Amino acid sequence: MSNGYGNDTTLTTVVVACTPPGPITSIAAAAATETSASVLYVETGDDGTTGTAASFELRYRAGSEFKESDWATATPVAGLPTPEGAGTAHTIEVTGLGPGITYSFAMKGTDSGGCVSTIGTVAIASTVGALEKSIGVSFGTRDVILKIGGKP
């Protein structure tokens, strides 16, 4: 190709391969209280399933589905541990949830080059509903049980 000055130039295109961390496929969630859930996950690697990713991100949303298109509007969870390497298991407590609600949890990993994984397996847990409490009261020969809270 001529550059207009009588010299030939060459245009070179450089393609940089991006191998993101593998999607998190080992993830589980369980309700701990009315307002929290425990999420257990196992790290994938920096490039697929080997090495150490630069970071992981956990997000959640109400409902029993979590699609790739839900990622941007889902709530991020702060305080994930620093990645230690593929195969390392972690448990994190997610707080600030509402009672008696089903939540979906999903993760993505990012490698040192900024390549981001897709969502892998989605974990689902329902927080504990409002606890039912009973108070027994005796009036003469009759017992009365007063129930407070719970669902009708």
C-alpha positions in Angstrom: 0.0 0.0 0.0 1.3 3.4 -0.9 1.4 6.2 1.7 1.4 9.0 -0.8 5.1 9.7 -0.4 6.4 7.0 -2.7 7.0 4.6 0.1 5.1 1.3 0.6 3.6 0.7 4.0 2.2 -2.5 5.5 -0.9 -2.7 7.6 -0.6 -5.3 10.4 -3.5 -6.5 12.4 -2.7 -8.0 15.8 -5.3 -10.3 17.3 -5.0 -10.9 21.0 -6.5 -14.2 22.2 -8.6 -14.0 25.3 -9.1 -17.2 27.3 -11.3 -16.2 30.2 -11.6 -18.1 33.4 -13.9 -21.1 33.2 -17.5 -20.6 34.3 -18.1 -21.4 38.0 -19.9 -24.8 37.9 -19.5 -25.8 41.5 -21.7 -23.4 43.5 -24.4 -24.1 46.1 -26.5 -21.9 48.3 -28.4 -22.5 51.5 -30.6 -20.2 53.6 -29.0 -19.4 57.0 -31.5 -17.0 58.5 -34.4 -14.8 57.6 -32.0 -12.3 56.0 -29.0 -14.3 54.9 -27.8 -17.2 52.9 -24.5 -19.1 52.7 -22.9 -19.5 49.2 -20.2 -22.2 48.6 -18.2 -22.0 45.4 -15.1 -23.6 43.9 -12.7 -21.4 41.9 -12.0 -22.0 38.3 -8.6 -21.0 36.8 -7.1 -18.0 35.1 -7.3 -19.6 31.6 -10.2 -22.0 31.6 -9.6 -24.4 34.5 -6.0 -23.9 35.3 -4.0 -21.2 37.2 -5.4 -18.4 39.4 -8.0 -15.9 38.3 -7.5 -12.3 39.1 -11.0 -11.9 40.7 -14.4 -13.4 41.1 -17.7 -11.6 41.4 -20.9 -13.0 43.0 -24.3 -11.4 42.3 -27.8 -12.3 43.3 -31.4 -11.5 42.4 -34.8 -12.4 43.7 -36.4 -15.4 41.8 -35.4 -18.8 40.8 -33.7 -17.9 37.5 -30.5 -16.0 36.7 -29.6 -15.5 33.0 -26.7 -13.7 31.5 -29.0 -10.8 30.7 -29.8 -10.4 34.4 -26.1 -9.8 35.4 -26.1 -6.0 35.0 -29.1 -5.5 37.2 -28.3 -8.1 39.8 -27.0 -7.1 43.2 -23.2 -7.5 43.7 -21.9 -9.1 46.9 -18.9 -7.4 48.5 -16.1 -9.1 50.5 -15.2 -12.1 48.3 -11.8 -13.6 49.2 -8.8 -13.1 47.1 -8.5 -15.9 44.5 -6.1 -18.7 45.6 -6.2 -21.0 42.5 -8.4 -23.4 40.6 -10.1 -26.0 42.9 -10.1 -23.8 46.0 -13.4 -23.8 47.8 -14.8 -20.7 49.6 -18.0 -20.0 51.6 -19.4 -16.5 51.9 -22.3 -15.3 53.9 -24.7 -13.0 51.9 -26.6 -10.7 54.1 -29.3 -8.0 53.7 -31.8 -10.4 52.1 -35.5 -10.4 52.8 -37.4 -13.1 54.7 -39.2 -15.9 52.9 -37.8 -15.0 49.5 -36.2 -17.2 46.9 -32.9 -15.9 45.5 -30.6 -16.9 42.6 -26.8 -16.6 42.9 -24.4 -16.5 40.0 -20.7 -15.8 39.5 -18.2 -14.6 36.9 -14.4 -14.7 37.0 -11.9 -12.2 35.4 -8.4 -13.1 34.4 -5.2 -10.9 34.6 -5.9 -9.7 31.0 -9.4 -8.5 31.7 -11.2 -11.4 30.0 -14.5 -12.2 31.8 -16.1 -15.6 32.0 -19.8 -16.3 31.4 -22.2 -17.4 34.1 -22.0 -21.1 34.9 -24.2 -23.0 37.3 -26.8 -20.9 39.2 -27.4 -21.6 42.9 -30.9 -21.1 44.4 -31.9 -20.7 48.1 -34.9 -19.4 49.9 -34.4 -17.4 53.1 -36.3 -18.6 56.2 -39.8 -17.0 56.5 -41.0 -15.0 59.5 -40.8 -17.3 62.5 -44.0 -18.3 64.1 -44.0 -17.9 67.9 -46.5 -19.3 70.3 -47.3 -18.2 73.8 -49.3 -20.5 76.0 -51.7 -18.8 78.5 -54.0 -20.5 80.9 -57.4 -19.1 81.9 -58.9 -21.3 84.6 -59.3 -24.8 83.1 -58.7 -23.7 79.5 -55.4 -23.3 77.7 -55.2 -20.6 75.0 -52.3 -20.5 72.5 -51.6 -17.1 70.9 -49.6 -17.3 67.7 -47.5 -14.3 66.6 -46.0 -14.0 63.2 -45.8 -16.6 60.5 -47.9 -16.9 57.4 -51.7 -17.5 57.6 
